[in-house]
Amino acid sequence: MTLARRIIACLDVKDGRVVKGTRFRDHQDMGDITELAARYSAQGVDELVFYDITASPQGRRVDVDWIDRVAREIDIPFCVAGGISSVQDARAVLVAGADKVSVNTPATRRPELVGELAREFGTQCVVVGVDSLRDEDGQWRIRQLTGDPEATRALDTTTLAWVERVQELGAGEIVLNAMGSDGVRQGYDVEQLRAVRQVCGVPLIASGGAGTVQHFIDVFTEADVDGALAAGVFHSGDLTIGDLKGALHRAGVEVRLD
Amino acid sequence: MARPTVALVDSGGTNIASVSYALERIGADARLTNNPADIRAADRVILPGVGAAGAGMARLREAGLVEVLHEVEQPLLGVCLGMQLLFAHSAEDGGTECLGLLPGRVVPIPPAPGLRVPHMGWNTLTNLHADPLTEGLADGERAYFVHSFAVPVTAHTLQTTEHSGTWSAVVRSGNRWGAQFHPERSARAGARLLTNFILEVSP
Protein backbone atom coordinates (compact mmCIF):
# COMPACT_ATOMS: atom_id res chain seq x y z
CA MET A 1 0.00 0.00 0.00
CA THR A 2 1.45 3.30 -1.06
CA LEU A 3 -1.57 5.50 -0.43
CA ALA A 4 -0.87 7.62 2.65
CA ARG A 5 -3.19 7.68 5.65
CA ARG A 6 -4.51 11.21 5.87
CA ILE A 7 -4.24 13.67 8.74
CA ILE A 8 -7.12 16.10 8.53
CA ALA A 9 -7.51 19.27 10.55
CA CYS A 10 -11.08 20.30 11.17
CA LEU A 11 -11.95 23.95 11.53
CA ASP A 12 -15.39 24.62 12.98
CA VAL A 13 -16.64 27.88 11.51
CA LYS A 14 -19.13 30.12 13.29
CA ASP A 15 -19.99 33.62 12.10
CA GLY A 16 -16.93 33.66 9.81
CA ARG A 17 -14.41 32.71 12.54
CA VAL A 18 -12.85 29.41 13.58
CA VAL A 19 -14.21 28.19 16.92
CA LYS A 20 -13.71 25.15 19.10
CA GLY A 21 -16.14 23.58 21.54
CA THR A 22 -16.14 20.61 23.87
CA ARG A 23 -18.71 17.90 23.21
CA PHE A 24 -20.17 20.21 20.57
CA ARG A 25 -20.81 23.02 23.16
CA ASP A 26 -19.24 26.19 24.60
CA HIS A 27 -17.45 27.55 21.54
CA GLN A 28 -14.27 29.61 21.91
CA ASP A 29 -12.75 31.80 19.19
CA MET A 30 -9.64 30.20 17.66
CA GLY A 31 -8.79 32.74 14.94
CA ASP A 32 -9.15 33.79 11.31
CA ILE A 33 -10.15 31.13 8.77
CA THR A 34 -7.55 31.76 6.06
CA GLU A 35 -4.73 32.32 8.59
CA LEU A 36 -5.39 28.98 10.26
CA ALA A 37 -5.85 27.24 6.90
CA ALA A 38 -2.49 28.56 5.68
CA ARG A 39 -0.75 27.62 8.93
CA TYR A 40 -1.97 24.01 8.90
CA SER A 41 -1.22 23.69 5.21
CA ALA A 42 2.35 24.89 5.78
CA GLN A 43 2.73 22.38 8.63
CA GLY A 44 1.97 19.52 6.24
CA VAL A 45 -1.64 18.66 7.02
CA ASP A 46 -3.11 16.51 4.22
CA GLU A 47 -6.55 18.02 4.06
CA LEU A 48 -8.79 20.53 5.79
CA VAL A 49 -12.48 20.33 6.64
CA PHE A 50 -14.51 23.41 7.42
CA TYR A 51 -17.74 22.89 9.29
CA ASP A 52 -20.12 25.82 9.33
CA ILE A 53 -21.58 24.51 12.57
CA THR A 54 -24.43 26.95 12.85
CA ALA A 55 -25.73 26.71 9.27
CA SER A 56 -28.06 23.75 9.74
CA PRO A 57 -29.55 24.80 13.10
CA GLN A 58 -30.12 28.32 11.72
CA GLY A 59 -31.62 26.91 8.53
CA ARG A 60 -29.21 28.80 6.27
CA ARG A 61 -26.68 27.86 3.65
CA VAL A 62 -22.93 28.09 4.09
CA ASP A 63 -21.40 31.45 3.22
CA VAL A 64 -19.13 31.20 0.12
CA ASP A 65 -16.93 34.30 0.51
CA TRP A 66 -14.44 32.67 2.83
CA ILE A 67 -14.39 29.50 0.66
CA ASP A 68 -13.04 31.54 -2.23
CA ARG A 69 -10.38 33.08 0.04
CA VAL A 70 -9.30 29.65 1.30
CA ALA A 71 -9.19 28.23 -2.25
CA ARG A 72 -6.84 31.01 -3.34
CA GLU A 73 -4.61 30.60 -0.31
CA ILE A 74 -3.96 26.87 0.02
CA ASP A 75 -2.69 24.13 -2.29
CA ILE A 76 -4.10 21.08 -0.51
CA PRO A 77 -7.66 19.72 -0.73
CA PHE A 78 -10.45 20.97 1.48
CA CYS A 79 -14.01 20.02 2.20
CA VAL A 80 -16.89 22.23 3.33
CA ALA A 81 -19.83 21.18 5.46
CA GLY A 82 -22.79 22.97 6.91
CA GLY A 83 -26.27 23.61 5.63
CA ILE A 84 -25.74 22.10 2.18
CA SER A 85 -29.18 20.75 1.36
CA SER A 86 -29.45 20.91 -2.44
CA VAL A 87 -27.47 20.49 -5.66
CA GLN A 88 -27.56 24.27 -5.98
CA ASP A 89 -26.02 24.80 -2.52
CA ALA A 90 -23.29 22.26 -3.28
CA ARG A 91 -22.55 23.83 -6.66
CA ALA A 92 -21.98 27.23 -5.05
CA VAL A 93 -19.52 25.73 -2.58
CA LEU A 94 -17.65 23.65 -5.20
CA VAL A 95 -17.48 26.45 -7.75
CA ALA A 96 -16.05 28.73 -5.03
CA GLY A 97 -13.14 26.27 -4.84
CA ALA A 98 -13.97 23.54 -2.33
CA ASP A 99 -12.96 20.04 -3.46
CA LYS A 100 -15.69 18.19 -1.61
CA VAL A 101 -18.92 18.88 0.19
CA SER A 102 -19.97 17.09 3.33
CA VAL A 103 -23.63 16.61 4.13
CA ASN A 104 -24.95 15.55 7.49
CA THR A 105 -28.27 16.83 8.86
CA PRO A 106 -29.79 17.52 5.41
CA ALA A 107 -28.99 13.94 4.34
CA THR A 108 -30.77 12.57 7.41
CA ARG A 109 -33.83 14.61 6.47
CA ARG A 110 -33.76 13.73 2.76
CA PRO A 111 -31.39 10.85 1.95
CA GLU A 112 -31.98 11.25 -1.82
CA LEU A 113 -29.78 14.34 -1.58
CA VAL A 114 -26.71 12.08 -1.47
CA GLY A 115 -27.64 10.49 -4.81
CA GLU A 116 -28.46 13.83 -6.40
CA LEU A 117 -25.05 15.21 -5.44
CA ALA A 118 -23.22 12.08 -6.63
CA ARG A 119 -24.93 12.15 -10.03
CA GLU A 120 -24.25 15.85 -10.50
CA PHE A 121 -20.67 16.12 -9.21
CA GLY A 122 -19.38 12.54 -8.95
CA THR A 123 -19.17 10.38 -5.83
CA GLN A 124 -15.66 11.68 -5.11
CA CYS A 125 -17.12 15.08 -4.21
CA VAL A 126 -19.71 13.72 -1.79
CA VAL A 127 -18.77 13.16 1.83
CA VAL A 128 -21.39 12.10 4.34
CA GLY A 129 -20.76 13.20 7.90
CA VAL A 130 -22.34 10.90 10.46
CA ASP A 131 -22.86 12.05 14.05
CA SER A 132 -23.19 8.91 16.09
CA LEU A 133 -23.78 8.09 19.75
CA ARG A 134 -24.23 4.77 21.57
CA ASP A 135 -27.67 4.42 23.14
CA GLU A 136 -28.49 2.62 26.37
CA ASP A 137 -29.43 -0.53 24.46
CA GLY A 138 -25.84 -0.72 23.13
CA GLN A 139 -26.71 0.33 19.56
CA TRP A 140 -24.98 3.25 17.84
CA ARG A 141 -27.56 5.59 16.35
CA ILE A 142 -27.30 8.77 14.35
CA ARG A 143 -28.06 12.30 15.53
CA GLN A 144 -29.04 15.39 13.59
CA LEU A 145 -28.63 19.14 14.19
CA THR A 146 -25.61 18.55 16.41
CA GLY A 147 -24.27 22.09 15.87
CA ASP A 148 -26.72 23.33 18.50
CA PRO A 149 -27.20 21.22 21.66
CA GLU A 150 -30.72 22.64 22.11
CA ALA A 151 -31.73 21.49 18.65
CA THR A 152 -29.94 18.10 18.51
CA ARG A 153 -32.25 15.16 17.84
CA ALA A 154 -31.71 11.42 18.17
CA LEU A 155 -32.97 9.31 15.25
CA ASP A 156 -34.08 5.68 15.13
CA THR A 157 -31.62 4.80 12.34
CA THR A 158 -28.62 2.76 13.47
CA THR A 159 -25.22 4.06 12.44
CA LEU A 160 -24.25 0.87 10.60
CA ALA A 161 -27.47 0.81 8.58
CA TRP A 162 -27.03 4.49 7.72
CA VAL A 163 -23.44 4.03 6.55
CA GLU A 164 -24.56 1.20 4.24
CA ARG A 165 -27.48 3.23 2.92
CA VAL A 166 -25.51 6.36 2.06
CA GLN A 167 -22.87 4.33 0.22
CA GLU A 168 -25.63 2.78 -1.93
CA LEU A 169 -26.86 6.30 -2.63
CA GLY A 170 -23.42 7.47 -3.78
CA ALA A 171 -21.35 8.69 -0.81
CA GLY A 172 -17.66 8.75 -1.77
CA GLU A 173 -16.38 9.11 1.78
CA ILE A 174 -17.72 8.76 5.32
CA VAL A 175 -16.65 10.91 8.27
CA LEU A 176 -17.72 9.23 11.48
CA ASN A 177 -18.05 11.70 14.34
CA ALA A 178 -18.17 9.68 17.55
CA MET A 179 -20.03 12.18 19.72
CA GLY A 180 -19.29 10.31 22.94
CA SER A 181 -15.57 10.89 22.57
CA ASP A 182 -15.59 14.30 20.85
CA GLY A 183 -13.55 17.07 22.44
CA VAL A 184 -12.40 15.12 25.48
CA ARG A 185 -9.12 13.80 24.03
CA GLN A 186 -9.39 10.29 25.45
CA GLY A 187 -8.86 8.60 22.10
CA TYR A 188 -10.90 7.78 19.02
CA ASP A 189 -13.82 5.37 19.39
CA VAL A 190 -11.87 2.45 17.93
CA GLU A 191 -14.59 -0.09 18.72
CA GLN A 192 -17.22 1.85 16.80
CA LEU A 193 -14.87 2.67 13.92
CA ARG A 194 -13.92 -1.00 13.53
CA ALA A 195 -17.60 -1.87 13.30
CA VAL A 196 -18.22 0.84 10.72
CA ARG A 197 -15.11 -0.20 8.75
CA GLN A 198 -16.68 -3.64 8.24
CA VAL A 199 -19.57 -2.09 6.30
CA CYS A 200 -17.67 0.80 4.67
CA GLY A 201 -16.03 0.23 1.26
CA VAL A 202 -15.32 3.90 0.59
CA PRO A 203 -12.75 5.96 2.49
CA LEU A 204 -13.58 6.22 6.21
CA ILE A 205 -12.41 9.14 8.34
CA ALA A 206 -12.30 8.94 12.14
CA SER A 207 -13.44 11.97 14.07
CA GLY A 208 -13.72 12.74 17.76
CA GLY A 209 -11.37 12.08 20.65
CA ALA A 210 -7.82 12.68 19.43
CA GLY A 211 -5.51 13.76 22.25
CA THR A 212 -2.15 12.06 21.78
CA VAL A 213 0.06 10.57 19.08
CA GLN A 214 -0.86 7.11 20.34
CA HIS A 215 -4.54 7.77 19.64
CA PHE A 216 -3.71 8.30 15.97
CA ILE A 217 -1.50 5.20 15.82
CA ASP A 218 -4.29 3.17 17.44
CA VAL A 219 -7.02 4.32 15.11
CA PHE A 220 -4.96 3.63 11.98
CA THR A 221 -3.62 0.26 13.07
CA GLU A 222 -6.71 -1.05 14.89
CA ALA A 223 -9.62 0.43 12.95
CA ASP A 224 -7.97 0.63 9.48
CA VAL A 225 -9.40 4.09 8.81
CA ASP A 226 -8.15 6.06 5.81
CA GLY A 227 -7.87 9.34 7.63
CA ALA A 228 -8.02 10.79 11.12
CA LEU A 229 -9.57 14.15 11.77
CA ALA A 230 -8.85 16.35 14.77
CA ALA A 231 -9.36 19.92 15.86
CA GLY A 232 -8.67 20.85 19.48
CA VAL A 233 -5.40 18.97 19.80
CA PHE A 234 -4.04 20.90 16.80
CA HIS A 235 -5.57 24.28 17.68
CA SER A 236 -4.09 24.18 21.18
CA GLY A 237 -0.62 23.44 19.81
CA ASP A 238 -0.35 20.34 22.03
CA LEU A 239 0.41 18.32 18.92
CA THR A 240 1.98 19.66 15.72
CA ILE A 241 1.26 18.03 12.38
CA GLY A 242 4.99 17.52 11.73
CA ASP A 243 5.65 15.76 15.04
CA LEU A 244 2.54 13.64 14.62
CA LYS A 245 3.49 12.51 11.13
CA GLY A 246 7.05 11.73 12.18
CA ALA A 247 5.75 9.54 14.99
CA LEU A 248 3.26 7.79 12.71
CA HIS A 249 6.01 7.11 10.18
CA ARG A 250 8.22 5.60 12.91
CA ALA A 251 5.27 3.45 14.00
CA GLY A 252 5.01 2.04 10.48
CA VAL A 253 1.94 4.02 9.38
CA GLU A 254 2.22 5.23 5.75
CA VAL A 255 2.03 9.06 5.79
CA ARG A 256 2.99 11.95 3.55
CA LEU A 257 6.21 13.54 4.84
CA ASP A 258 7.75 16.70 3.48
CA MET B 1 10.12 37.36 -23.30
CA ALA B 2 6.51 37.80 -22.14
CA ARG B 3 5.01 35.21 -19.82
CA PRO B 4 3.33 32.40 -21.77
CA THR B 5 -0.44 32.82 -21.87
CA VAL B 6 -2.60 29.96 -20.66
CA ALA B 7 -6.12 29.21 -21.87
CA LEU B 8 -8.00 27.40 -19.12
CA VAL B 9 -10.82 25.65 -20.94
CA ASP B 10 -14.16 26.37 -19.28
CA SER B 11 -15.51 22.85 -19.46
CA GLY B 12 -18.09 23.55 -16.75
CA GLY B 13 -16.39 21.32 -14.17
CA THR B 14 -16.28 22.47 -10.58
CA ASN B 15 -12.49 22.54 -10.07
CA ILE B 16 -11.89 25.39 -12.49
CA ALA B 17 -11.49 27.99 -9.74
CA SER B 18 -8.94 25.82 -7.95
CA VAL B 19 -6.87 25.30 -11.11
CA SER B 20 -7.10 28.99 -11.91
CA TYR B 21 -5.88 29.97 -8.41
CA ALA B 22 -3.02 27.45 -8.63
CA LEU B 23 -1.91 29.10 -11.88
CA GLU B 24 -2.15 32.52 -10.20
CA ARG B 25 0.02 31.29 -7.33
CA ILE B 26 2.82 30.31 -9.72
CA GLY B 27 2.50 33.63 -11.56
CA ALA B 28 1.00 32.32 -14.82
CA ASP B 29 -1.06 34.53 -17.09
CA ALA B 30 -4.16 32.34 -17.25
CA ARG B 31 -7.54 33.11 -18.77
CA LEU B 32 -10.69 31.08 -18.29
CA THR B 33 -12.36 30.72 -21.69
CA ASN B 34 -14.55 28.61 -23.93
CA ASN B 35 -13.88 30.80 -26.95
CA PRO B 36 -12.13 28.74 -29.68
CA ALA B 37 -10.17 31.81 -30.87
CA ASP B 38 -8.74 32.39 -27.37
CA ILE B 39 -7.87 28.73 -27.08
CA ARG B 40 -6.10 28.71 -30.44
CA ALA B 41 -4.18 31.89 -29.58
CA ALA B 42 -2.86 30.81 -26.19
CA ASP B 43 0.67 29.49 -25.63
CA ARG B 44 -0.63 26.72 -23.37
CA VAL B 45 -4.03 25.04 -23.01
CA ILE B 46 -5.29 23.33 -19.85
CA LEU B 47 -8.40 21.14 -19.78
CA PRO B 48 -9.48 20.76 -16.16
CA GLY B 49 -12.31 18.52 -15.17
CA VAL B 50 -13.96 16.80 -12.28
CA GLY B 51 -17.01 14.57 -12.14
CA ALA B 52 -18.10 11.92 -14.61
CA ALA B 53 -16.94 11.30 -18.19
CA GLY B 54 -20.43 11.35 -19.77
CA ALA B 55 -21.29 14.77 -18.40
CA GLY B 56 -17.78 16.04 -19.16
CA MET B 57 -17.95 15.07 -22.83
CA ALA B 58 -21.50 16.42 -23.11
CA ARG B 59 -20.30 19.80 -21.82
CA LEU B 60 -17.40 19.91 -24.30
CA ARG B 61 -19.76 19.07 -27.19
CA GLU B 62 -22.36 21.65 -26.11
CA ALA B 63 -19.67 24.31 -25.87
CA GLY B 64 -18.40 23.34 -29.35
CA LEU B 65 -14.92 22.60 -27.99
CA VAL B 66 -14.28 19.10 -29.34
CA GLU B 67 -13.01 20.29 -32.70
CA VAL B 68 -10.76 23.02 -31.32
CA LEU B 69 -9.20 20.60 -28.82
CA HIS B 70 -8.32 18.34 -31.76
CA GLU B 71 -6.77 21.27 -33.60
CA VAL B 72 -4.68 22.64 -30.75
CA GLU B 73 -0.98 22.34 -31.63
CA GLN B 74 0.48 24.11 -28.60
CA PRO B 75 1.08 22.16 -25.38
CA LEU B 76 -2.21 20.82 -23.93
CA LEU B 77 -2.57 19.47 -20.39
CA GLY B 78 -5.61 17.51 -19.20
CA VAL B 79 -6.11 17.38 -15.44
CA CYS B 80 -7.91 14.52 -13.65
CA LEU B 81 -11.13 13.94 -15.64
CA GLY B 82 -9.60 16.27 -18.23
CA MET B 83 -6.78 13.74 -18.69
CA GLN B 84 -9.23 10.84 -18.98
CA LEU B 85 -11.20 12.73 -21.64
CA LEU B 86 -8.06 12.90 -23.81
CA PHE B 87 -8.29 9.12 -24.32
CA ALA B 88 -10.46 7.28 -26.84
CA HIS B 89 -13.04 5.79 -24.53
CA SER B 90 -14.10 5.63 -20.89
CA ALA B 91 -16.07 2.82 -19.27
CA GLU B 92 -17.77 5.40 -17.06
CA ASP B 93 -21.49 6.14 -17.46
CA GLY B 94 -22.10 2.88 -19.33
CA GLY B 95 -19.36 3.68 -21.87
CA THR B 96 -18.44 7.14 -23.15
CA GLU B 97 -16.66 8.05 -26.37
CA CYS B 98 -14.01 10.61 -25.43
CA LEU B 99 -11.74 12.93 -27.41
CA GLY B 100 -9.42 10.25 -28.78
CA LEU B 101 -6.33 12.46 -28.64
CA LEU B 102 -4.43 9.60 -26.98
CA PRO B 103 -5.01 5.91 -27.72
CA GLY B 104 -6.38 3.80 -24.91
CA ARG B 105 -9.34 3.25 -22.65
CA VAL B 106 -10.27 4.42 -19.18
CA VAL B 107 -11.39 1.57 -16.92
CA PRO B 108 -12.85 1.26 -13.40
CA ILE B 109 -10.42 0.68 -10.52
CA PRO B 110 -11.32 -2.86 -9.40
CA PRO B 111 -12.22 -3.53 -5.78
CA ALA B 112 -9.48 -5.23 -3.74
CA PRO B 113 -9.31 -6.29 -0.10
CA GLY B 114 -8.32 -3.41 2.17
CA LEU B 115 -8.27 -0.86 -0.68
CA ARG B 116 -10.99 1.69 -1.05
CA VAL B 117 -12.58 3.09 -4.18
CA PRO B 118 -12.63 6.05 -4.88
CA HIS B 119 -8.84 6.16 -4.77
CA MET B 120 -8.68 9.28 -2.61
CA GLY B 121 -5.63 10.81 -1.00
CA TRP B 122 -1.88 11.35 -1.32
CA ASN B 123 -0.19 8.60 -3.28
CA THR B 124 3.35 8.16 -4.57
CA LEU B 125 4.59 8.80 -8.09
CA THR B 126 7.02 6.47 -9.87
CA ASN B 127 8.92 7.64 -12.93
CA LEU B 128 8.88 5.45 -16.04
CA HIS B 129 10.25 7.97 -18.53
CA ALA B 130 11.96 11.31 -17.94
CA ASP B 131 10.09 14.29 -19.36
CA PRO B 132 10.25 18.09 -19.04
CA LEU B 133 6.77 18.03 -17.44
CA THR B 134 7.84 15.78 -14.58
CA GLU B 135 11.33 17.23 -14.12
CA GLY B 136 12.00 17.60 -10.39
CA LEU B 137 9.33 15.09 -9.34
CA ALA B 138 11.37 12.28 -7.80
CA ASP B 139 10.19 8.71 -7.25
CA GLY B 140 8.16 8.61 -4.06
CA GLU B 141 6.94 12.20 -4.29
CA ARG B 142 3.28 12.34 -3.27
CA ALA B 143 0.39 13.92 -5.15
CA TYR B 144 -3.33 14.16 -4.37
CA PHE B 145 -5.57 11.75 -6.27
CA VAL B 146 -9.36 11.47 -6.32
CA HIS B 147 -10.83 9.07 -8.88
CA SER B 148 -12.75 5.83 -9.37
CA PHE B 149 -11.77 5.26 -13.02
CA ALA B 150 -8.20 5.14 -14.25
CA VAL B 151 -5.92 4.81 -17.28
CA PRO B 152 -3.85 1.59 -17.40
CA VAL B 153 -0.12 1.88 -18.07
CA THR B 154 0.59 2.32 -21.79
CA ALA B 155 3.52 3.35 -23.97
CA HIS B 156 2.43 6.96 -23.27
CA THR B 157 2.72 6.68 -19.47
CA LEU B 158 5.42 8.91 -17.91
CA GLN B 159 4.62 8.29 -14.24
CA THR B 160 2.60 5.66 -12.43
CA THR B 161 0.86 5.25 -9.11
CA GLU B 162 -0.43 2.11 -7.40
CA HIS B 163 -3.86 1.44 -5.96
CA SER B 164 -5.43 -1.94 -6.70
CA GLY B 165 -3.19 -2.08 -9.76
CA THR B 166 -0.65 0.17 -11.42
CA TRP B 167 -2.12 3.18 -13.20
CA SER B 168 -1.01 6.11 -15.31
CA ALA B 169 -0.41 9.17 -13.12
CA VAL B 170 1.08 11.34 -15.88
CA VAL B 171 0.87 10.67 -19.64
CA ARG B 172 2.20 12.25 -22.79
CA SER B 173 1.73 11.90 -26.53
CA GLY B 174 3.50 14.60 -28.53
CA ASN B 175 2.25 17.96 -27.30
CA ARG B 176 -0.55 16.44 -25.25
CA TRP B 177 0.00 15.73 -21.59
CA GLY B 178 -2.29 14.55 -18.82
CA ALA B 179 -2.12 14.35 -15.02
CA GLN B 180 -4.50 12.04 -13.20
CA PHE B 181 -3.79 13.70 -9.86
CA HIS B 182 -4.87 17.23 -8.99
CA PRO B 183 -1.82 19.51 -9.37
CA GLU B 184 -3.91 22.40 -8.02
CA ARG B 185 -4.26 20.49 -4.74
CA SER B 186 -0.94 18.64 -4.63
CA ALA B 187 1.22 21.14 -2.74
CA ARG B 188 4.85 21.21 -3.96
CA ALA B 189 4.52 18.40 -6.53
CA GLY B 190 1.53 20.07 -8.15
CA ALA B 191 3.11 23.51 -8.29
CA ARG B 192 6.23 21.97 -9.84
CA LEU B 193 4.24 20.15 -12.54
CA LEU B 194 2.25 23.28 -13.43
CA THR B 195 5.39 25.42 -13.49
CA ASN B 196 7.09 22.88 -15.76
CA PHE B 197 4.06 22.93 -18.05
CA ILE B 198 4.15 26.72 -18.30
CA LEU B 199 7.91 27.19 -18.57
CA GLU B 200 9.70 23.97 -19.51
CA VAL B 201 7.77 21.96 -22.07
CA SER B 202 8.61 22.90 -25.63
CA PRO B 203 6.04 22.98 -28.38
Interface residues (C-beta under 8 A of the other chain):
Chain A: M1 T2 L3 A4 R5 R6 S41 D46 D68 A71 R72 D75 I76 P77 R91 L94 V95 A96 G97 D99 E120 F121 G122 T123 Q124 C125 G172 E173 G201 V202 P203 L204 D224 D226 G227 R256 D258
Chain B: T14 N15 I16 A17 S18 Y21 A22 E24 R25 V50 G51 A52 P111 G114 L115 R116 V117 P118 H119 M120 G121 W122 N123 T124 R142 Y144 V146 H147 S148 T161 E162 H163 H182 E184 R185 S186 A187 R188 G190 A191
